[in-house]
Amino acid sequence: MGLIKFLPWLILIAIALMYIPRMMAQKEKARMKEELESMRRKLNEREQGRPQESAGEMVKCPCCGIFFPKNEGAVKNGRLYCSRDCARRG
């Protein structure tokens, strides 16, 4: 007799234990989605405020011989190098 009185409560507890983690996971997923959208909006705003840079002309590094965008080079003694390290060596 006593078990029959507790059976509905046990079923209710079992359902709650299955439902609560799903609900929490959905809330976490929604929060992360909102945070991702916020980060995307901030990135778009930052990109719109910055002038668009194209890769531009490619030049060859006199030290190591690789090609790199001209606007990303390091200048030393009037020569354009791919990096500060090459500029120090060259």
PDB file of N, CA, C and O in Angstrom, chain B, residues numbered from 101:
ATOM      1  N   MET B 101       0.813  -1.193   0.000  1.00  0.00           N
ATOM      2  CA  MET B 101       0.000   0.000   0.000  1.00  0.00           C
ATOM      3  C   MET B 101       0.859   1.261   0.000  1.00  0.00           C
ATOM      4  O   MET B 101       0.547   2.234  -0.686  1.00  0.00           O
ATOM      5  N   GLY B 102       1.936   1.238   0.768  1.00  0.00           N
ATOM      6  CA  GLY B 102       2.780   2.423   0.871  1.00  0.00           C
ATOM      7  C   GLY B 102       3.479   2.761  -0.430  1.00  0.00           C
ATOM      8  O   GLY B 102       3.692   3.933  -0.739  1.00  0.00           O
ATOM      9  N   LEU B 103       3.847   1.717  -1.214  1.00  0.00           N
ATOM     10  CA  LEU B 103       4.547   1.931  -2.484  1.00  0.00           C
ATOM     11  C   LEU B 103       3.645   2.604  -3.505  1.00  0.00           C
ATOM     12  O   LEU B 103       4.122   3.408  -4.305  1.00  0.00           O
ATOM     13  N   ILE B 104       2.381   2.301  -3.497  1.00  0.00           N
ATOM     14  CA  ILE B 104       1.435   2.889  -4.445  1.00  0.00           C
ATOM     15  C   ILE B 104       1.293   4.390  -4.191  1.00  0.00           C
ATOM     16  O   ILE B 104       1.094   5.156  -5.134  1.00  0.00           O
ATOM     17  N   LYS B 105       1.391   4.816  -2.948  1.00  0.00           N
ATOM     18  CA  LYS B 105       1.294   6.240  -2.632  1.00  0.00           C
ATOM     19  C   LYS B 105       2.524   6.992  -3.131  1.00  0.00           C
ATOM     20  O   LYS B 105       2.422   8.151  -3.534  1.00  0.00           O
ATOM     21  N   PHE B 106       3.684   6.338  -3.107  1.00  0.00           N
ATOM     22  CA  PHE B 106       4.927   7.004  -3.524  1.00  0.00           C
ATOM     23  C   PHE B 106       5.218   6.880  -5.013  1.00  0.00           C
ATOM     24  O   PHE B 106       6.059   7.616  -5.528  1.00  0.00           O
ATOM     25  N   LEU B 107       4.558   5.984  -5.711  1.00  0.00           N
ATOM     26  CA  LEU B 107       4.808   5.758  -7.125  1.00  0.00           C
ATOM     27  C   LEU B 107       4.612   7.015  -7.980  1.00  0.00           C
ATOM     28  O   LEU B 107       5.474   7.306  -8.810  1.00  0.00           O
ATOM     29  N   PRO B 108       3.522   7.774  -7.819  1.00  0.00           N
ATOM     30  CA  PRO B 108       3.391   9.008  -8.618  1.00  0.00           C
ATOM     31  C   PRO B 108       4.532  10.003  -8.346  1.00  0.00           C
ATOM     32  O   PRO B 108       4.999  10.692  -9.253  1.00  0.00           O
ATOM     33  N   TRP B 109       4.964  10.062  -7.089  1.00  0.00           N
ATOM     34  CA  TRP B 109       6.061  10.972  -6.756  1.00  0.00           C
ATOM     35  C   TRP B 109       7.373  10.498  -7.399  1.00  0.00           C
ATOM     36  O   TRP B 109       8.156  11.313  -7.886  1.00  0.00           O
ATOM     37  N   LEU B 110       7.603   9.199  -7.398  1.00  0.00           N
ATOM     38  CA  LEU B 110       8.809   8.663  -8.028  1.00  0.00           C
ATOM     39  C   LEU B 110       8.812   8.930  -9.530  1.00  0.00           C
ATOM     40  O   LEU B 110       9.843   9.276 -10.107  1.00  0.00           O
ATOM     41  N   ILE B 111       7.647   8.766 -10.155  1.00  0.00           N
ATOM     42  CA  ILE B 111       7.534   9.043 -11.585  1.00  0.00           C
ATOM     43  C   ILE B 111       7.772  10.528 -11.858  1.00  0.00           C
ATOM     44  O   ILE B 111       8.458  10.887 -12.815  1.00  0.00           O
ATOM     45  N   LEU B 112       7.218  11.362 -11.036  1.00  0.00           N
ATOM     46  CA  LEU B 112       7.404  12.816 -11.185  1.00  0.00           C
ATOM     47  C   LEU B 112       8.871  13.210 -11.017  1.00  0.00           C
ATOM     48  O   LEU B 112       9.376  14.045 -11.768  1.00  0.00           O
ATOM     49  N   ILE B 113       9.541  12.631 -10.063  1.00  0.00           N
ATOM     50  CA  ILE B 113      10.963  12.904  -9.838  1.00  0.00           C
ATOM     51  C   ILE B 113      11.792  12.414 -11.022  1.00  0.00           C
ATOM     52  O   ILE B 113      12.718  13.101 -11.451  1.00  0.00           O
ATOM     53  N   ALA B 114      11.473  11.248 -11.549  1.00  0.00           N
ATOM     54  CA  ALA B 114      12.200  10.703 -12.699  1.00  0.00           C
ATOM     55  C   ALA B 114      12.028  11.611 -13.923  1.00  0.00           C
ATOM     56  O   ALA B 114      12.994  11.875 -14.639  1.00  0.00           O
ATOM     57  N   ILE B 115      10.821  12.082 -14.159  1.00  0.00           N
ATOM     58  CA  ILE B 115      10.567  12.988 -15.281  1.00  0.00           C
ATOM     59  C   ILE B 115      11.339  14.296 -15.090  1.00  0.00           C
ATOM     60  O   ILE B 115      11.926  14.816 -16.039  1.00  0.00           O
ATOM     61  N   ALA B 116      11.339  14.823 -13.869  1.00  0.00           N
ATOM     62  CA  ALA B 116      12.060  16.073 -13.587  1.00  0.00           C
ATOM     63  C   ALA B 116      13.555  15.881 -13.804  1.00  0.00           C
ATOM     64  O   ALA B 116      14.216  16.771 -14.340  1.00  0.00           O
ATOM     65  N   LEU B 117      14.104  14.731 -13.396  1.00  0.00           N
ATOM     66  CA  LEU B 117      15.533  14.484 -13.577  1.00  0.00           C
ATOM     67  C   LEU B 117      15.915  14.363 -15.051  1.00  0.00           C
ATOM     68  O   LEU B 117      17.063  14.625 -15.412  1.00  0.00           O
ATOM     69  N   MET B 118      14.982  13.975 -15.895  1.00  0.00           N
ATOM     70  CA  MET B 118      15.255  13.915 -17.336  1.00  0.00           C
ATOM     71  C   MET B 118      15.043  15.278 -17.991  1.00  0.00           C
ATOM     72  O   MET B 118      15.759  15.623 -18.932  1.00  0.00           O
ATOM     73  N   TYR B 119      14.085  16.048 -17.518  1.00  0.00           N
ATOM     74  CA  TYR B 119      13.711  17.300 -18.148  1.00  0.00           C
ATOM     75  C   TYR B 119      14.646  18.450 -17.775  1.00  0.00           C
ATOM     76  O   TYR B 119      14.985  19.259 -18.638  1.00  0.00           O
ATOM     77  N   ILE B 120      15.065  18.541 -16.533  1.00  0.00           N
ATOM     78  CA  ILE B 120      15.883  19.671 -16.063  1.00  0.00           C
ATOM     79  C   ILE B 120      17.218  19.782 -16.800  1.00  0.00           C
ATOM     80  O   ILE B 120      17.564  20.889 -17.215  1.00  0.00           O
ATOM     81  N   PRO B 121      17.991  18.709 -16.990  1.00  0.00           N
ATOM     82  CA  PRO B 121      19.247  18.862 -17.740  1.00  0.00           C
ATOM     83  C   PRO B 121      19.036  19.314 -19.186  1.00  0.00           C
ATOM     84  O   PRO B 121      19.829  20.097 -19.709  1.00  0.00           O
ATOM     85  N   ARG B 122      17.987  18.833 -19.828  1.00  0.00           N
ATOM     86  CA  ARG B 122      17.695  19.277 -21.198  1.00  0.00           C
ATOM     87  C   ARG B 122      17.386  20.763 -21.222  1.00  0.00           C
ATOM     88  O   ARG B 122      17.857  21.486 -22.099  1.00  0.00           O
ATOM     89  N   MET B 123      16.608  21.213 -20.274  1.00  0.00           N
ATOM     90  CA  MET B 123      16.236  22.615 -20.200  1.00  0.00           C
ATOM     91  C   MET B 123      17.478  23.479 -19.958  1.00  0.00           C
ATOM     92  O   MET B 123      17.627  24.541 -20.562  1.00  0.00           O
ATOM     93  N   MET B 124      18.355  23.025 -19.083  1.00  0.00           N
ATOM     94  CA  MET B 124      19.582  23.773 -18.800  1.00  0.00           C
ATOM     95  C   MET B 124      20.489  23.800 -20.027  1.00  0.00           C
ATOM     96  O   MET B 124      21.112  24.825 -20.302  1.00  0.00           O
ATOM     97  N   ALA B 125      20.575  22.706 -20.762  1.00  0.00           N
ATOM     98  CA  ALA B 125      21.393  22.654 -21.974  1.00  0.00           C
ATOM     99  C   ALA B 125      20.845  23.605 -23.037  1.00  0.00           C
ATOM    100  O   ALA B 125      21.613  24.268 -23.733  1.00  0.00           O
ATOM    101  N   GLN B 126      19.528  23.670 -23.162  1.00  0.00           N
ATOM    102  CA  GLN B 126      18.923  24.587 -24.123  1.00  0.00           C
ATOM    103  C   GLN B 126      19.207  26.036 -23.751  1.00  0.00           C
ATOM    104  O   GLN B 126      19.479  26.855 -24.628  1.00  0.00           O
ATOM    105  N   LYS B 127      19.146  26.365 -22.456  1.00  0.00           N
ATOM    106  CA  LYS B 127      19.453  27.730 -22.013  1.00  0.00           C
ATOM    107  C   LYS B 127      20.912  28.070 -22.303  1.00  0.00           C
ATOM    108  O   LYS B 127      21.212  29.173 -22.760  1.00  0.00           O
ATOM    109  N   GLU B 128      21.818  27.130 -22.042  1.00  0.00           N
ATOM    110  CA  GLU B 128      23.244  27.348 -22.290  1.00  0.00           C
ATOM    111  C   GLU B 128      23.502  27.530 -23.788  1.00  0.00           C
ATOM    112  O   GLU B 128      24.292  28.383 -24.191  1.00  0.00           O
ATOM    113  N   LYS B 129      22.832  26.727 -24.598  1.00  0.00           N
ATOM    114  CA  LYS B 129      22.983  26.834 -26.046  1.00  0.00           C
ATOM    115  C   LYS B 129      22.487  28.199 -26.535  1.00  0.00           C
ATOM    116  O   LYS B 129      23.130  28.828 -27.375  1.00  0.00           O
ATOM    117  N   ALA B 130      21.364  28.649 -26.020  1.00  0.00           N
ATOM    118  CA  ALA B 130      20.826  29.956 -26.399  1.00  0.00           C
ATOM    119  C   ALA B 130      21.756  31.080 -25.953  1.00  0.00           C
ATOM    120  O   ALA B 130      21.954  32.054 -26.680  1.00  0.00           O
ATOM    121  N   ARG B 131      22.328  30.944 -24.751  1.00  0.00           N
ATOM    122  CA  ARG B 131      23.248  31.966 -24.251  1.00  0.00           C
ATOM    123  C   ARG B 131      24.505  32.039 -25.113  1.00  0.00           C
ATOM    124  O   ARG B 131      24.985  33.125 -25.436  1.00  0.00           O
ATOM    125  N   MET B 132      25.030  30.874 -25.481  1.00  0.00           N
ATOM    126  CA  MET B 132      26.231  30.841 -26.312  1.00  0.00           C
ATOM    127  C   MET B 132      25.944  31.380 -27.714  1.00  0.00           C
ATOM    128  O   MET B 132      26.788  32.056 -28.302  1.00  0.00           O
ATOM    129  N   LYS B 133      24.767  31.086 -28.250  1.00  0.00           N
ATOM    130  CA  LYS B 133      24.386  31.599 -29.556  1.00  0.00           C
ATOM    131  C   LYS B 133      24.283  33.127 -29.517  1.00  0.00           C
ATOM    132  O   LYS B 133      24.729  33.807 -30.441  1.00  0.00           O
ATOM    133  N   GLU B 134      23.700  33.654 -28.456  1.00  0.00           N
ATOM    134  CA  GLU B 134      23.581  35.099 -28.285  1.00  0.00           C
ATOM    135  C   GLU B 134      24.967  35.743 -28.162  1.00  0.00           C
ATOM    136  O   GLU B 134      25.216  36.800 -28.740  1.00  0.00           O
ATOM    137  N   GLU B 135      25.858  35.109 -27.414  1.00  0.00           N
ATOM    138  CA  GLU B 135      27.222  35.623 -27.255  1.00  0.00           C
ATOM    139  C   GLU B 135      27.971  35.606 -28.588  1.00  0.00           C
ATOM    140  O   GLU B 135      28.710  36.541 -28.897  1.00  0.00           O
ATOM    141  N   LEU B 136      27.783  34.557 -29.369  1.00  0.00           N
ATOM    142  CA  LEU B 136      28.414  34.465 -30.684  1.00  0.00           C
ATOM    143  C   LEU B 136      27.905  35.572 -31.607  1.00  0.00           C
ATOM    144  O   LEU B 136      28.692  36.203 -32.313  1.00  0.00           O
ATOM    145  N   GLU B 137      26.612  35.807 -31.603  1.00  0.00           N
ATOM    146  CA  GLU B 137      26.045  36.882 -32.423  1.00  0.00           C
ATOM    147  C   GLU B 137      26.585  38.239 -31.986  1.00  0.00           C
ATOM    148  O   GLU B 137      26.880  39.092 -32.824  1.00  0.00           O
ATOM    149  N   SER B 138      26.714  38.440 -30.680  1.00  0.00           N
ATOM    150  CA  SER B 138      27.268  39.687 -30.165  1.00  0.00           C
ATOM    151  C   SER B 138      28.709  39.883 -30.639  1.00  0.00           C
ATOM    152  O   SER B 138      29.096  40.979 -31.042  1.00  0.00           O
ATOM    153  N   MET B 139      29.493  38.808 -30.584  1.00  0.00           N
ATOM    154  CA  MET B 139      30.886  38.891 -31.033  1.00  0.00           C
ATOM    155  C   MET B 139      30.955  39.167 -32.536  1.00  0.00           C
ATOM    156  O   MET B 139      31.807  39.934 -32.986  1.00  0.00           O
ATOM    157  N   ARG B 140      30.065  38.550 -33.313  1.00  0.00           N
ATOM    158  CA  ARG B 140      30.026  38.802 -34.759  1.00  0.00           C
ATOM    159  C   ARG B 140      29.669  40.249 -35.053  1.00  0.00           C
ATOM    160  O   ARG B 140      30.265  40.870 -35.934  1.00  0.00           O
ATOM    161  N   ARG B 141      28.679  40.801 -34.307  1.00  0.00           N
ATOM    162  CA  ARG B 141      28.309  42.200 -34.504  1.00  0.00           C
ATOM    163  C   ARG B 141      29.479  43.122 -34.210  1.00  0.00           C
ATOM    164  O   ARG B 141      29.746  44.054 -34.968  1.00  0.00           O
ATOM    165  N   LYS B 142      30.186  42.862 -33.099  1.00  0.00           N
ATOM    166  CA  LYS B 142      31.341  43.691 -32.745  1.00  0.00           C
ATOM    167  C   LYS B 142      32.428  43.604 -33.805  1.00  0.00           C
ATOM    168  O   LYS B 142      33.039  44.615 -34.150  1.00  0.00           O
ATOM    169  N   LEU B 143      32.674  42.403 -34.324  1.00  0.00           N
ATOM    170  CA  LEU B 143      33.680  42.228 -35.357  1.00  0.00           C
ATOM    171  C   LEU B 143      33.288  42.971 -36.629  1.00  0.00           C
ATOM    172  O   LEU B 143      34.131  43.614 -37.255  1.00  0.00           O
ATOM    173  N   ASN B 144      32.011  42.888 -37.018  1.00  0.00           N
ATOM    174  CA  ASN B 144      31.550  43.604 -38.203  1.00  0.00           C
ATOM    175  C   ASN B 144      31.685  45.110 -38.025  1.00  0.00           C
ATOM    176  O   ASN B 144      32.091  45.810 -38.953  1.00  0.00           O
ATOM    177  N   GLU B 145      31.348  45.618 -36.835  1.00  0.00           N
ATOM    178  CA  GLU B 145      31.496  47.047 -36.571  1.00  0.00           C
ATOM    179  C   GLU B 145      32.963  47.459 -36.658  1.00  0.00           C
ATOM    180  O   GLU B 145      33.284  48.512 -37.209  1.00  0.00           O
ATOM    181  N   ARG B 146      33.842  46.637 -36.121  1.00  0.00           N
ATOM    182  CA  ARG B 146      35.272  46.926 -36.147  1.00  0.00           C
ATOM    183  C   ARG B 146      35.798  46.908 -37.583  1.00  0.00           C
ATOM    184  O   ARG B 146      36.602  47.758 -37.968  1.00  0.00           O
ATOM    185  N   GLU B 147      35.337  45.931 -38.371  1.00  0.00           N
ATOM    186  CA  GLU B 147      35.773  45.820 -39.763  1.00  0.00           C
ATOM    187  C   GLU B 147      35.263  46.984 -40.600  1.00  0.00           C
ATOM    188  O   GLU B 147      35.962  47.448 -41.500  1.00  0.00           O
ATOM    189  N   GLN B 148      34.056  47.461 -40.319  1.00  0.00           N
ATOM    190  CA  GLN B 148      33.503  48.566 -41.086  1.00  0.00           C
ATOM    191  C   GLN B 148      34.223  49.871 -40.778  1.00  0.00           C
ATOM    192  O   GLN B 148      34.303  50.744 -41.642  1.00  0.00           O
ATOM    193  N   GLY B 149      34.740  50.021 -39.583  1.00  0.00           N
ATOM    194  CA  GLY B 149      35.459  51.233 -39.204  1.00  0.00           C
ATOM    195  C   GLY B 149      36.861  51.277 -39.765  1.00  0.00           C
ATOM    196  O   GLY B 149      37.468  52.347 -39.815  1.00  0.00           O
ATOM    197  N   ARG B 150      37.386  50.161 -40.180  1.00  0.00           N
ATOM    198  CA  ARG B 150      38.747  50.035 -40.686  1.00  0.00           C
ATOM    199  C   ARG B 150      38.734  50.110 -42.208  1.00  0.00           C
ATOM    200  O   ARG B 150      37.864  49.507 -42.838  1.00  0.00           O
ATOM    201  N   PRO B 151      39.666  50.826 -42.814  1.00  0.00           N
ATOM    202  CA  PRO B 151      39.710  50.832 -44.277  1.00  0.00           C
ATOM    203  C   PRO B 151      40.077  49.453 -44.807  1.00  0.00           C
ATOM    204  O   PRO B 151      40.882  48.741 -44.206  1.00  0.00           O
ATOM    205  N   GLN B 152      39.490  49.087 -45.920  1.00  0.00           N
ATOM    206  CA  GLN B 152      39.755  47.781 -46.509  1.00  0.00           C
ATOM    207  C   GLN B 152      41.149  47.762 -47.116  1.00  0.00           C
ATOM    208  O   GLN B 152      41.497  48.607 -47.941  1.00  0.00           O
ATOM    209  N   GLU B 153      41.934  46.791 -46.697  1.00  0.00           N
ATOM    210  CA  GLU B 153      43.280  46.645 -47.231  1.00  0.00           C
ATOM    211  C   GLU B 153      43.295  45.465 -48.180  1.00  0.00           C
ATOM    212  O   GLU B 153      42.826  44.376 -47.850  1.00  0.00           O
ATOM    213  N   SER B 154      43.829  45.691 -49.336  1.00  0.00           N
ATOM    214  CA  SER B 154      43.973  44.570 -50.256  1.00  0.00           C
ATOM    215  C   SER B 154      45.381  44.018 -50.093  1.00  0.00           C
ATOM    216  O   SER B 154      46.246  44.659 -49.496  1.00  0.00           O
ATOM    217  N   ALA B 155      45.597  42.840 -50.621  1.00  0.00           N
ATOM    218  CA  ALA B 155      46.911  42.222 -50.512  1.00  0.00           C
ATOM    219  C   ALA B 155      47.949  43.087 -51.223  1.00  0.00           C
ATOM    220  O   ALA B 155      49.110  43.129 -50.817  1.00  0.00           O
ATOM    221  N   GLY B 156      47.537  43.763 -52.265  1.00  0.00           N
ATOM    222  CA  GLY B 156      48.439  44.672 -52.961  1.00  0.00           C
ATOM    223  C   GLY B 156      49.516  43.934 -53.730  1.00  0.00           C
ATOM    224  O   GLY B 156      49.405  42.741 -54.014  1.00  0.00           O
ATOM    225  N   GLU B 157      50.530  44.656 -54.048  1.00  0.00           N
ATOM    226  CA  GLU B 157      51.619  44.125 -54.849  1.00  0.00           C
ATOM    227  C   GLU B 157      52.476  43.165 -54.025  1.00  0.00           C
ATOM    228  O   GLU B 157      52.762  43.410 -52.853  1.00  0.00           O
ATOM    229  N   MET B 158      52.874  42.080 -54.659  1.00  0.00           N
ATOM    230  CA  MET B 158      53.735  41.109 -54.000  1.00  0.00           C
ATOM    231  C   MET B 158      55.182  41.418 -54.371  1.00  0.00           C
ATOM    232  O   MET B 158      55.496  41.680 -55.532  1.00  0.00           O
ATOM    233  N   VAL B 159      56.058  41.383 -53.364  1.00  0.00           N
ATOM    234  CA  VAL B 159      57.479  41.645 -53.594  1.00  0.00           C
ATOM    235  C   VAL B 159      58.300  40.505 -53.001  1.00  0.00           C
ATOM    236  O   VAL B 159      57.822  39.766 -52.141  1.00  0.00           O
ATOM    237  N   LYS B 160      59.531  40.372 -53.465  1.00  0.00           N
ATOM    238  CA  LYS B 160      60.407  39.299 -53.019  1.00  0.00           C
ATOM    239  C   LYS B 160      61.362  39.826 -51.950  1.00  0.00           C
ATOM    240  O   LYS B 160      61.959  40.891 -52.102  1.00  0.00           O
ATOM    241  N   CYS B 161      61.493  39.061 -50.872  1.00  0.00           N
ATOM    242  CA  CYS B 161      62.404  39.436 -49.793  1.00  0.00           C
ATOM    243  C   CYS B 161      63.844  39.202 -50.267  1.00  0.00           C
ATOM    244  O   CYS B 161      64.164  38.109 -50.733  1.00  0.00           O
ATOM    245  N   PRO B 162      64.716  40.215 -50.152  1.00  0.00           N
ATOM    246  CA  PRO B 162      66.100  40.039 -50.598  1.00  0.00           C
ATOM    247  C   PRO B 162      66.901  39.083 -49.704  1.00  0.00           C
ATOM    248  O   PRO B 162      67.952  38.595 -50.119  1.00  0.00           O
ATOM    249  N   CYS B 163      66.425  38.814 -48.499  1.00  0.00           N
ATOM    250  CA  CYS B 163      67.163  37.957 -47.571  1.00  0.00           C
ATOM    251  C   CYS B 163      66.818  36.479 -47.759  1.00  0.00           C
ATOM    252  O   CYS B 163      67.703  35.655 -47.992  1.00  0.00           O
ATOM    253  N   CYS B 164      65.509  36.143 -47.655  1.00  0.00           N
ATOM    254  CA  CYS B 164      65.113  34.735 -47.700  1.00  0.00           C
ATOM    255  C   CYS B 164      64.474  34.329 -49.025  1.00  0.00           C
ATOM    256  O   CYS B 164      64.339  33.136 -49.297  1.00  0.00           O
ATOM    257  N   GLY B 165      64.084  35.281 -49.844  1.00  0.00           N
ATOM    258  CA  GLY B 165      63.572  34.982 -51.164  1.00  0.00           C
ATOM    259  C   GLY B 165      62.090  34.670 -51.256  1.00  0.00           C
ATOM    260  O   GLY B 165      61.615  34.303 -52.331  1.00  0.00           O
ATOM    261  N   ILE B 166      61.332  34.803 -50.156  1.00  0.00           N
ATOM    262  CA  ILE B 166      59.899  34.540 -50.254  1.00  0.00           C
ATOM    263  C   ILE B 166      59.171  35.786 -50.734  1.00  0.00           C
ATOM    264  O   ILE B 166      59.669  36.902 -50.584  1.00  0.00           O
ATOM    265  N   PHE B 167      57.997  35.593 -51.306  1.00  0.00           N
ATOM    266  CA  PHE B 167      57.169  36.705 -51.743  1.00  0.00           C
ATOM    267  C   PHE B 167      56.178  37.041 -50.637  1.00  0.00           C
ATOM    268  O   PHE B 167      55.653  36.151 -49.967  1.00  0.00           O
ATOM    269  N   PHE B 168      55.929  38.333 -50.454  1.00  0.00           N
ATOM    270  CA  PHE B 168      55.012  38.789 -49.412  1.00  0.00           C
ATOM    271  C   PHE B 168      54.333  40.063 -49.883  1.00  0.00           C
ATOM    272  O   PHE B 168      54.843  40.735 -50.778  1.00  0.00           O
ATOM    273  N   PRO B 169      53.163  40.417 -49.282  1.00  0.00           N
ATOM    274  CA  PRO B 169      52.481  41.658 -49.662  1.00  0.00           C
ATOM    275  C   PRO B 169      53.342  42.871 -49.295  1.00  0.00           C
ATOM    276  O   PRO B 169      53.916  42.940 -48.208  1.00  0.00           O
ATOM    277  N   LYS B 170      53.416  43.803 -50.208  1.00  0.00           N
ATOM    278  CA  LYS B 170      54.266  44.980 -50.031  1.00  0.00           C
ATOM    279  C   LYS B 170      53.879  45.780 -48.785  1.00  0.00           C
ATOM    280  O   LYS B 170      54.744  46.327 -48.101  1.00  0.00           O
ATOM    281  N   ASN B 171      52.581  45.846 -48.494  1.00  0.00           N
ATOM    282  CA  ASN B 171      52.127  46.647 -47.360  1.00  0.00           C
ATOM    283  C   ASN B 171      52.401  45.980 -46.003  1.00  0.00           C
ATOM    284  O   ASN B 171      52.116  46.580 -44.967  1.00  0.00           O
ATOM    285  N   GLU B 172      52.948  44.751 -45.984  1.00  0.00           N
ATOM    286  CA  GLU B 172      53.243  44.066 -44.721  1.00  0.00           C
ATOM    287  C   GLU B 172      54.741  43.969 -44.439  1.00  0.00           C
ATOM    288  O   GLU B 172      55.150  43.336 -43.466  1.00  0.00           O
ATOM    289  N   GLY B 173      55.545  44.582 -45.274  1.00  0.00           N
ATOM    290  CA  GLY B 173      56.986  44.439 -45.133  1.00  0.00           C
ATOM    291  C   GLY B 173      57.602  45.347 -44.083  1.00  0.00           C
ATOM    292  O   GLY B 173      56.962  46.263 -43.566  1.00  0.00           O
ATOM    293  N   ALA B 174      58.871  45.063 -43.781  1.00  0.00           N
ATOM    294  CA  ALA B 174      59.661  45.875 -42.859  1.00  0.00           C
ATOM    295  C   ALA B 174      60.779  46.535 -43.669  1.00  0.00           C
ATOM    296  O   ALA B 174      61.452  45.870 -44.458  1.00  0.00           O
ATOM    297  N   VAL B 175      60.974  47.828 -43.477  1.00  0.00           N
ATOM    298  CA  VAL B 175      61.962  48.576 -44.258  1.00  0.00           C
ATOM    299  C   VAL B 175      63.225  48.781 -43.433  1.00  0.00           C
ATOM    300  O   VAL B 175      63.166  49.128 -42.253  1.00  0.00           O
ATOM    301  N   LYS B 176      64.378  48.558 -44.083  1.00  0.00           N
ATOM    302  CA  LYS B 176      65.664  48.832 -43.463  1.00  0.00           C
ATOM    303  C   LYS B 176      66.613  49.274 -44.575  1.00  0.00           C
ATOM    304  O   LYS B 176      66.774  48.578 -45.577  1.00  0.00           O
ATOM    305  N   ASN B 177      67.236  50.427 -44.389  1.00  0.00           N
ATOM    306  CA  ASN B 177      68.178  50.992 -45.359  1.00  0.00           C
ATOM    307  C   ASN B 177      67.573  51.089 -46.755  1.00  0.00           C
ATOM    308  O   ASN B 177      68.258  50.841 -47.747  1.00  0.00           O
ATOM    309  N   GLY B 178      66.303  51.446 -46.835  1.00  0.00           N
ATOM    310  CA  GLY B 178      65.648  51.628 -48.118  1.00  0.00           C
ATOM    311  C   GLY B 178      65.233  50.340 -48.808  1.00  0.00           C
ATOM    312  O   GLY B 178      64.699  50.391 -49.917  1.00  0.00           O
ATOM    313  N   ARG B 179      65.456  49.202 -48.201  1.00  0.00           N
ATOM    314  CA  ARG B 179      65.061  47.910 -48.783  1.00  0.00           C
ATOM    315  C   ARG B 179      63.892  47.345 -47.993  1.00  0.00           C
ATOM    316  O   ARG B 179      63.764  47.582 -46.792  1.00  0.00           O
ATOM    317  N   LEU B 180      63.043  46.595 -48.682  1.00  0.00           N
ATOM    318  CA  LEU B 180      61.837  46.039 -48.076  1.00  0.00           C
ATOM    319  C   LEU B 180      62.035  44.551 -47.810  1.00  0.00           C
ATOM    320  O   LEU B 180      62.328  43.785 -48.728  1.00  0.00           O
ATOM    321  N   TYR B 181      61.874  44.142 -46.545  1.00  0.00           N
ATOM    322  CA  TYR B 181      62.049  42.749 -46.121  1.00  0.00           C
ATOM    323  C   TYR B 181      60.708  42.182 -45.660  1.00  0.00           C
ATOM    324  O   TYR B 181      59.786  42.933 -45.339  1.00  0.00           O
ATOM    325  N   CYS B 182      60.605  40.851 -45.631  1.00  0.00           N
ATOM    326  CA  CYS B 182      59.342  40.200 -45.258  1.00  0.00           C
ATOM    327  C   CYS B 182      59.065  40.295 -43.758  1.00  0.00           C
ATOM    328  O   CYS B 182      57.904  40.276 -43.347  1.00  0.00           O
ATOM    329  N   SER B 183      60.104  40.396 -42.942  1.00  0.00           N
ATOM    330  CA  SER B 183      59.906  40.438 -41.488  1.00  0.00           C
ATOM    331  C   SER B 183      61.032  41.239 -40.838  1.00  0.00           C
ATOM    332  O   SER B 183      62.014  41.605 -41.484  1.00  0.00           O
ATOM    333  N   ARG B 184      60.865  41.498 -39.559  1.00  0.00           N
ATOM    334  CA  ARG B 184      61.912  42.217 -38.813  1.00  0.00           C
ATOM    335  C   ARG B 184      63.175  41.378 -38.710  1.00  0.00           C
ATOM    336  O   ARG B 184      64.284  41.913 -38.733  1.00  0.00           O
ATOM    337  N   ASP B 185      63.013  40.063 -38.595  1.00  0.00           N
ATOM    338  CA  ASP B 185      64.175  39.176 -38.511  1.00  0.00           C
ATOM    339  C   ASP B 185      65.017  39.266 -39.776  1.00  0.00           C
ATOM    340  O   ASP B 185      66.241  39.382 -39.704  1.00  0.00           O
ATOM    341  N   CYS B 186      64.364  39.212 -40.935  1.00  0.00           N
ATOM    342  CA  CYS B 186      65.106  39.321 -42.204  1.00  0.00           C
ATOM    343  C   CYS B 186      65.733  40.703 -42.326  1.00  0.00           C
ATOM    344  O   CYS B 186      66.841  40.835 -42.846  1.00  0.00           O
ATOM    345  N   ALA B 187      65.040  41.733 -41.856  1.00  0.00           N
ATOM    346  CA  ALA B 187      65.596  43.085 -41.921  1.00  0.00           C
ATOM    347  C   ALA B 187      66.854  43.176 -41.058  1.00  0.00           C
ATOM    348  O   ALA B 187      67.818  43.840 -41.441  1.00  0.00           O
ATOM    349  N   ARG B 188      66.855  42.523 -39.910  1.00  0.00           N
ATOM    350  CA  ARG B 188      68.064  42.534 -39.051  1.00  0.00           C
ATOM    351  C   ARG B 188      69.194  41.778 -39.709  1.00  0.00           C
ATOM    352  O   ARG B 188      70.344  42.214 -39.657  1.00  0.00           O
ATOM    353  N   ARG B 189      68.883  40.637 -40.337  1.00  0.00           N
ATOM    354  CA  ARG B 189      69.935  39.838 -40.981  1.00  0.00           C
ATOM    355  C   ARG B 189      70.450  40.488 -42.255  1.00  0.00           C
ATOM    356  O   ARG B 189      71.634  40.397 -42.579  1.00  0.00           O
ATOM    357  N   GLY B 190      69.534  41.153 -42.984  1.00  0.00           N
ATOM    358  CA  GLY B 190      69.909  41.710 -44.298  1.00  0.00           C
ATOM    359  C   GLY B 190      70.569  42.989 -44.190  1.00  0.00           C
ATOM    360  O   GLY B 190      70.943  43.578 -45.204  1.00  0.00           O
TER     361      GLY B 190
END
